[in-house]
Amino acid sequence: MKVVAKFSVKNGEKSIEKSFPTEFNEVYAVIMRVDASKCKTKKSEEKTMPGQLLYSPRAMNKLFKHEFTAKGWKKVKVPCQYSTENYLAGYVPPQLNSRAYREMDFVKNGLGIEVQFGKYAFMVYNVCAKMTIFRNLHKIAAGIEIVPVKALQSQMSTGVSYFEQFAWDLQKRGEADIDIPVLILGIDV
């Protein structure tokens, strides 16, 4: 695979190149090592493309996991301890899940990576909420979100979001004081 598009939040690219040069180079190396031809395995059952072979998000995620793990990147989980202080008087809450957690796909030396071949809401959540939470918990200082561009997305199941849509929304949203440096990388085969 290859990087074909980039969008920075809070000066993400320059910040990451300066603070994480080794890790930044590793991210590009991982992307180039992922052989997408091995991932065109999902037979479409959709009305718009019946029987067509599509790229499998699950297979691509598996290859990314293999490559990042081989370079020493680790999944990071943080437990969620939910408060009951916001319930109204008289409400008896059910037992809260004590095993709840949030997770980042890959972290190394303070740089967080999310690989997202899912729904649009997950891309937005990763950049606008999760990465800020992980920074506030001192797990990362900056992040990279790896997503498909429209050309790749059109060869995947419906519902997968894409770089162009995501970058447009982030640009129109603007930056907030709580945002952290993030680089969105749009990839294609």
Secondary structure, DSSP 8 states (H G I E B T S, - for coil): -EEEEEEEESSHHHHHHHH-HHHHHHHHHHHHH--GGGGEEEE--STTSTT-EEE-HHHHHHHHHHHHHHTT-EEEEEE-----TTS-TT-------TT-EEEEEEEETTEEEEE--S-HHHHHHIIIIIHHHHHHTTS-SEEEEEEE-HHHHTTS-TT---HHHHHHHHHHH---TT---EEEEEEE-
